């Protein structure tokens, strides 16, 4: 027997477990309760319970002594128990700590049958062809390389002819002598979105992001079934969507429905990295904290930036057209052209590998970048959670995970792949053993785990508005100035009333600190360092 919102029922409460991803070190946890009647589960409730009152976690499917449930779908359900024993607090906390490793997001997905996204890494060792390609990209002769490496030209020649194998010691020294090798390819986050079932947007801002709420513009929305949006500086770079509080017409009380999604776009990740710098934490710290609040990744984009020009998009597109590639996904598509830049997609959601001409893409928007080509891993839902779990819980470096996945899912060759080989049970092994790889792609894979995972903090700026004014407005202003109308323009600028979006943009642009940590930390934001290596992600040999 159990009472639901003061109404007695004949139901028998059954413990159906903690809800997915709900475990955290807290004295309040979310569980699922089934209502059993005549040996059948009639309905279920997600109920917040006191860990102290719950005592030891019951076995799934067993009856337990819950006495009353109150609340609604909008505000959530809470429970009362027939018995309470404060001495059980220690027991419950210990159980939660033990269970957190089992039921934390990524591992829980693996227990459900989520397949490993990587295979045992057998990336190609640096070969003679790789060394030749590296030397050409560096623009040095064999003699110049030999002098820099403090060895004879004959030794370099033996490496390039394949007479002598290239050792890890040689590779480490090569990167030490030519540090631009490890800086030419970088890994960084380019998009992240997370859902928080127990929080509101303002709680995400205050507790998870730890940004100043007054830098966010609140406005209504109808996207993704939400009703409210909080946008940093009024722009959709860092924004959170949730449910605006509503007044219950019957009780006249204001009710708040929980559940929200945080979005960090490509630009938003760079802006948020300034907040990470202010708070003296890194991405790993942030995601660990997000999980404590039951944050669940819905999308994670990892960018591999080729600033070296190692990959040529014209060559990659040609390889696709000539069937000189193998992809674990059967789906692929080519977009764009030579002038505006190519984009090639492999796979569909929840996992896409995308290669495109980043330099041309930015040039078309009127911007400049030192990135020539970008390869992106776009991961959704369980795929994104898998990567995060491997990174946080299995002591793997993000660059290793990234290039493991890239190697596992995509491979380019120097010649077309025979259709018969594509039907082999061990197709990947057969291709690697019998078909010569594309040197640039295999070099990217061979050097990948020696690259760096970086943060590139960026301040909120009005460069978008400035760019538009310089390109579209300044010529007209020049005409007005020369015809004697400049005074009216100045008066109009001084008297104009900014919109709420513009006011937030001004505030976020002019503030030196955007986070709650500004008073505790003494950070020099004028220092020349623009990129920061993620802790523990320096790359092997660096």
C-alpha positions in Angstrom: 0.0 0.0 0.0 1.2 3.5 -0.8 -0.3 7.0 -0.8 0.2 9.1 -3.9 -0.5 12.8 -3.4 -2.6 12.1 -0.3 -4.7 9.4 -2.1 -4.3 5.8 -0.7 -3.8 3.2 -3.4 -3.6 -0.6 -3.5 -0.2 -0.5 -5.2 2.9 -2.2 -3.8 6.0 -0.2 -4.5 8.8 -2.1 -6.3 12.4 -0.9 -6.5 13.4 -0.7 -10.2 16.9 0.8 -9.7 18.5 4.1 -9.9 17.7 6.0 -13.1 20.3 6.0 -15.8 23.3 8.2 -15.0 21.7 9.4 -11.7 24.3 8.2 -9.2 26.4 10.9 -7.6 27.9 11.4 -4.1 24.8 13.0 -2.6 22.3 12.3 0.2 19.5 12.6 -2.3 19.4 10.2 -5.3 16.8 9.6 -8.0 15.3 6.1 -8.2 12.6 4.5 -10.3 9.6 3.1 -8.4 7.2 0.7 -10.0 3.6 0.4 -8.9 2.7 -3.3 -8.7 -0.9 -4.5 -8.7 -1.9 -8.1 -9.2 1.6 -9.1 -10.2 1.8 -6.4 -12.9 3.7 -3.1 -13.0 0.9 -0.6 -13.6 3.0 2.6 -13.8 6.4 4.0 -12.7 7.6 7.1 -11.0 11.1 8.8 -11.0 11.3 9.7 -7.3 13.9 11.7 -5.4 14.7 9.9 -2.1 16.8 10.5 0.9 19.7 8.2 1.0 19.6 8.2 4.7 15.9 7.1 4.8 16.5 4.6 2.0 19.2 2.8 3.9 20.8 0.0 1.9 19.9 -0.1 -1.8 17.3 -2.8 -2.3 17.6 -5.5 -4.9 16.0 -4.5 -8.2 12.5 -6.0 -8.4 12.1 -6.2 -4.7 9.4 -4.5 -2.5 10.6 -1.8 -0.3 9.2 0.4 2.5 8.2 3.6 0.7 5.2 5.1 2.3 4.2 8.1 0.3 4.9 9.9 -3.0 4.1 13.6 -3.6 4.7 16.0 -6.5 4.0 16.1 -10.2 5.7 15.5 -13.5 6.4 19.3 -13.7 8.0 19.7 -10.3 9.3 16.2 -9.8 8.3 13.5 -7.2 9.6 13.0 -3.7 9.0 10.3 -1.2 8.6 9.5 2.5 9.6 6.2 4.2 8.0 4.3 7.0 11.4 4.0 8.8 14.5 6.2 9.0 17.8 5.5 10.5 20.5 8.2 10.4 23.2 5.6 11.3 22.8 4.1 7.8 24.2 7.3 6.2 27.8 5.9 6.2 26.6 2.6 4.7 24.7 4.3 1.9 27.5 6.8 1.1 29.9 3.9 0.8 27.5 1.9 -1.5 27.1 5.0 -3.7 30.9 5.4 -4.0 31.2 1.7 -5.0 28.4 1.9 -7.4 29.5 5.2 -9.1 32.2 3.3 -10.9 29.8 0.7 -12.2 27.0 3.1 -13.2 28.8 6.2 -14.3 27.7 7.2 -17.8 30.2 5.6 -20.1 30.6 2.3 -18.3 26.9 1.9 -17.9 26.6 2.2 -21.7 29.2 -0.5 -22.1 27.3 -2.8 -19.8 24.3 -2.3 -22.0 26.3 -3.6 -24.9 27.9 -0.4 -26.3 30.6 -1.6 -28.7 34.2 -0.4 -28.3 34.8 2.4 -30.9 38.4 1.5 -31.2 40.3 -1.6 -32.1 43.7 -2.6 -30.7 45.8 0.2 -32.0 48.3 -1.1 -34.7 49.0 2.3 -36.2 51.8 2.2 -38.8 55.2 2.9 -37.5 57.1 5.7 -39.1 58.3 4.4 -42.4 60.9 5.5 -44.9 58.2 7.1 -47.1 56.9 9.0 -44.1 60.4 10.4 -43.4 60.7 11.5 -47.0 57.4 13.3 -46.8 58.3 14.9 -43.5 61.6 16.2 -44.9 59.8 17.6 -48.0 57.2 19.3 -45.8 60.0 20.8 -43.6 61.8 21.9 -46.8 65.2 20.5 -45.9 67.7 18.4 -47.7 69.1 15.1 -46.5 72.3 16.9 -45.6 70.5 19.6 -43.6 68.4 17.0 -41.8 71.6 15.1 -40.9 73.3 18.1 -39.5 70.2 19.0 -37.4 69.9 15.5 -36.1 73.7 15.2 -35.5 74.2 12.2 -37.7 75.7 11.4 -41.1 73.9 12.0 -44.4 74.4 8.3 -45.2 72.4 7.3 -42.1 69.6 9.6 -43.2 69.7 8.0 -46.6 69.6 4.5 -45.1 66.4 5.5 -43.3 64.9 6.9 -46.5 65.7 3.9 -48.6 64.4 1.5 -45.9 67.7 -0.1 -45.2 67.5 0.9 -41.6 64.3 0.9 -39.5 63.2 4.1 -37.8 63.2 3.8 -34.0 61.1 5.7 -31.5 64.3 7.3 -30.3 64.8 8.8 -33.7 61.2 10.0 -33.9 61.5 11.6 -30.4 64.7 13.4 -31.4 63.2 14.5 -34.7 60.3 16.1 -32.9 62.7 17.7 -30.4 64.8 19.1 -33.2 61.8 20.2 -35.2 59.2 21.2 -32.6 57.0 22.5 -35.4 56.2 18.8 -36.1 54.2 18.5 -32.9 52.7 21.9 -33.3 51.6 21.5 -36.9 48.7 19.2 -35.9 46.5 20.0 -32.9 43.5 18.4 -31.3 40.8 20.6 -29.7 37.1 20.5 -28.8 34.9 22.2 -31.3 31.4 21.6 -30.0 29.9 20.2 -26.8 26.3 19.9 -25.6 25.1 18.3 -22.4 21.7 17.7 -20.8 21.2 18.1 -17.0 17.9 16.4 -15.9 17.9 17.9 -12.4 18.9 21.5 -13.1 17.5 24.7 -14.4 19.4 27.0 -16.8 20.3 29.4 -14.0 21.7 26.5 -11.9 23.8 25.4 -14.8 25.2 28.9 -15.2 25.9 29.2 -11.4 27.0 25.7 -10.5 28.4 24.0 -13.6 29.7 26.9 -15.8 30.3 29.2 -12.9 29.7 32.2 -15.1 28.2 35.5 -14.1 24.4 35.3 -14.7 24.2 39.0 -15.6 26.2 38.3 -18.8 23.3 36.1 -20.1 20.2 37.4 -21.9 17.0 35.6 -21.0 14.5 35.2 -23.7 11.6 32.8 -24.7 12.2 30.0 -27.2 10.2 27.1 -28.7 13.2 25.0 -29.8 13.7 21.4 -28.7 10.4 21.6 -26.7 12.0 24.1 -24.2 10.4 27.5 -23.4 13.3 29.6 -22.1 16.8 30.3 -23.4 19.8 32.0 -21.6 22.3 33.2 -24.1 25.8 34.5 -23.2 26.3 38.1 -24.5 22.9 37.6 -26.2 24.5 35.4 -28.8 24.1 31.7 -29.5 27.6 30.7 -28.8 27.2 29.6 -25.2 23.5 29.1 -24.4 21.2 27.1 -22.2 17.6 26.0 -22.9 15.1 25.0 -20.3 11.6 25.6 -19.0 10.5 29.0 -17.8 8.7 28.9 -14.4 4.9 28.9 -14.7 2.2 29.8 -12.3 -0.2 27.0 -11.3 -3.7 28.4 -11.9 -5.2 26.2 -9.2 -2.7 26.9 -6.4 -1.3 30.2 -7.7 2.2 28.9 -6.8 5.1 29.2 -9.2 6.3 25.8 -10.4 9.6 25.1 -12.0 10.1 22.1 -14.3 13.7 20.8 -14.2 15.8 19.6 -17.1 18.0 21.7 -19.4 20.5 21.5 -22.2 23.8 23.4 -22.4 25.2 24.2 -25.9 28.8 25.2 -26.5 29.2 25.8 -30.2 32.5 26.0 -32.1 33.0 29.6 -31.1 31.4 28.9 -27.7 34.1 26.3 -26.8 36.8 29.0 -27.4 34.9 31.5 -25.3 34.3 29.0 -22.5 38.0 28.2 -22.5 38.6 31.7 -21.2 36.3 30.9 -18.3 38.3 27.7 -17.7 41.4 29.7 -17.6 39.9 32.2 -15.1 38.8 29.3 -12.9 42.2 27.6 -13.2 40.7 24.3 -14.4 40.7 22.4 -17.7 38.2 20.5 -19.8 38.8 17.3 -17.9 37.9 19.1 -14.6 34.8 20.6 -16.2 33.4 17.3 -17.5 34.1 15.6 -14.2 32.1 18.3 -12.5 29.3 18.0 -15.1 29.0 14.3 -14.4 28.5 15.0 -10.7 25.4 17.0 -11.7 24.3 14.1 -13.9 25.4 15.9 -17.0 25.1 13.7 -20.1 26.8 14.5 -23.4 24.4 14.7 -26.3 27.1 15.8 -28.8 30.9 16.2 -28.8 33.0 17.4 -31.7 36.7 16.8 -31.7 38.7 18.7 -34.3 42.1 17.6 -35.7 43.6 20.8 -37.1 46.2 20.3 -39.8 48.2 23.6 -39.9 51.0 21.8 -41.8 49.1 21.3 -45.1 49.8 17.5 -44.7 46.3 16.7 -46.0 45.2 18.0 -49.4 41.4 18.0 -49.8 41.7 17.8 -53.6 43.7 14.5 -53.1 41.2 13.2 -50.5 38.2 13.9 -52.8 40.0 12.3 -55.7 40.7 9.2 -53.6 37.0 9.0 -52.7 36.0 9.3 -56.3 38.5 6.6 -57.3 37.4 4.3 -54.5 40.9 4.5 -52.9 39.6 4.4 -49.3 38.0 2.1 -46.8 35.4 3.3 -44.2 33.7 1.3 -41.5 30.6 3.2 -42.4 29.0 2.5 -45.8 27.7 6.0 -46.1 29.8 8.9 -47.5 29.2 12.2 -49.3 31.2 14.8 -51.1 30.2 18.5 -51.0 31.7 21.7 -52.4 34.2 22.5 -55.2 37.8 23.4 -55.8 37.3 27.1 -55.5 35.2 27.2 -52.4 36.7 24.2 -50.7 35.7 20.5 -50.4 34.0 18.7 -47.6 33.8 14.9 -47.3 31.5 13.2 -44.8 31.9 9.5 -43.8 29.0 8.0 -41.8 25.8 9.4 -40.3 24.6 10.4 -36.9 25.5 9.3 -34.2 29.0 9.3 -35.6 30.4 11.2 -38.5 34.0 11.7 -39.7 34.3 15.0 -41.6 37.3 16.4 -43.5 37.1 19.8 -45.1 39.2 22.8 -46.2 39.1 25.0 -43.1 41.2 27.7 -44.6 38.9 28.2 -47.6 35.8 27.9 -45.3 37.1 30.8 -43.1 38.2 32.8 -46.1 34.7 32.6 -47.6 33.5 34.2 -44.3 36.1 36.9 -44.5 38.3 35.4 -41.7 41.9 34.1 -41.6 43.1 31.0 -39.9 46.4 29.1 -39.7 44.5 25.8 -40.1 44.7 24.4 -43.6 42.6 21.2 -43.3 40.4 20.0 -40.5 39.3 16.5 -39.7 36.4 16.3 -37.3 34.9 13.5 -35.2 31.2 14.4 -34.7 29.9 12.1 -31.9 26.3 12.0 -30.6 24.7 10.4 -27.5 26.4 7.1 -26.5 29.3 7.6 -28.9 30.1 10.9 -27.3 29.7 9.4 -23.8 32.0 6.5 -24.8 34.8 8.9 -25.6 34.3 10.8 -22.4 34.3 7.7 -20.4 37.5 6.4 -22.0 39.2 9.7 -21.2 38.0 10.2 -17.7 37.8 6.6 -16.4 40.4 4.6 -18.2 43.5 6.8 -18.0 43.8 7.4 -21.7 44.9 10.6 -23.4 42.3 12.3 -25.6 44.7 12.4 -28.5 45.2 8.7 -28.3 41.5 8.0 -28.2 40.9 10.4 -31.1 43.5 8.9 -33.4 42.5 5.3 -32.3 39.0 6.1 -33.5 40.2 7.7 -36.7 42.4 4.8 -37.5 39.7 2.3 -36.7 37.0 3.9 -38.9 38.8 5.3 -42.0 41.8 4.5 -44.2 43.0 5.9 -47.5 45.2 4.1 -50.0 47.3 4.9 -53.0 45.4 2.6 -55.4 41.8 1.5 -55.8 40.7 -1.3 -53.5 39.5 -4.4 -55.3 35.8 -5.1 -54.6 36.6 -8.7 -53.6 38.9 -7.5 -50.8 36.0 -5.4 -49.4 34.1 -8.6 -48.9 36.8 -10.2 -46.8 36.0 -11.2 -43.2 39.1 -9.3 -42.1 38.8 -6.5 -44.7 40.8 -4.0 -42.8 43.8 -6.3 -42.2 43.7 -7.5 -45.8 43.7 -3.9 -47.2 46.6 -2.8 -45.0 48.7 -5.9 -45.9 48.1 -5.7 -49.6 47.3 -2.2 -50.7 49.8 0.7 -50.3 48.5 3.4 -48.0 48.2 7.1 -48.9 51.4 8.5 -47.3 49.9 11.7 -46.0 47.0 9.9 -44.3 49.1 7.1 -42.8 51.6 9.7 -41.6 48.8 11.6 -39.8 47.9 8.4 -38.1 51.5 7.4 -37.3 52.2 10.8 -35.7 48.8 11.3 -34.2 49.4 10.1 -30.7 52.4 12.5 -30.4 50.2 15.6 -31.1 48.8 17.9 -28.5 45.3 18.6 -27.1 45.1 22.3 -26.7 42.8 25.0 -25.3 42.6 28.3 -27.2 40.8 30.8 -24.9 39.1 33.6 -26.8 37.4 36.7 -25.4 33.9 37.7 -26.4 34.3 40.4 -29.1 32.3 42.6 -31.4 34.5 41.7 -34.4 31.4 40.4 -36.3 29.7 43.8 -36.0 33.0 45.7 -36.7 33.6 43.6 -39.8 30.1 44.3 -41.1 30.5 48.0 -40.5 33.9 48.2 -42.2 32.7 46.3 -45.3 29.2 47.5 -45.7 28.7 50.8 -43.8 32.0 52.7 -43.9 31.7 53.7 -47.6 28.2 55.2 -46.9 29.5 57.0 -43.8 32.3 58.5 -45.9 29.8 59.9 -48.3 27.8 61.4 -45.4 30.9 62.9 -43.9 32.0 64.6 -47.1 28.5 66.0 -47.7 28.3 67.6 -44.3 26.0 65.1 -42.5 28.6 63.7 -40.1 27.3 65.7 -37.1 23.8 64.0 -37.4 25.5 60.6 -37.5 27.5 61.3 -34.3 24.3 62.6 -32.5 22.4 59.5 -33.6 25.2 57.2 -32.3 25.2 59.0 -28.9 21.5 58.9 -28.5 20.6 55.4 -29.8 19.1 53.0 -27.3 20.8 49.6 -27.5 18.6 46.4 -27.5 18.9 43.9 -24.7 21.1 41.7 -26.9 23.5 44.6 -27.6 23.7 45.6 -24.0 24.7 42.0 -23.0 27.3 42.0 -25.9 28.8 45.3 -24.6 28.9 44.0 -21.1 30.5 40.7 -22.0 33.0 42.4 -24.3 34.2 45.0 -21.8 34.4 42.8 -18.7 37.8 41.6 -17.8 36.5 38.5 -16.0 33.4 36.5 -16.9 33.4 33.9 -14.1 32.7 33.8 -10.4 36.4 33.0 -9.8 37.5 36.5 -10.8 38.1 37.7 -7.2 40.0 34.6 -6.2 42.4 34.3 -9.1 45.1 36.7 -10.3 45.3 35.9 -14.0 47.2 38.0 -16.5 45.0 37.9 -19.6 47.4 40.1 -21.5 50.2 37.6 -21.5 51.2 36.4 -25.0 50.3 32.8 -24.5 47.2 32.1 -26.6 47.1 28.3 -26.4 47.3 26.0 -23.4 48.1 22.3 -23.4 45.5 20.3 -21.6 47.1 18.7 -18.5 48.5 15.3 -19.2 48.0 15.8 -22.9 51.4 16.8 -24.0 51.7 13.9 -26.3 54.3 11.1 -26.3 57.8 12.2 -26.7 57.0 15.9 -26.1 
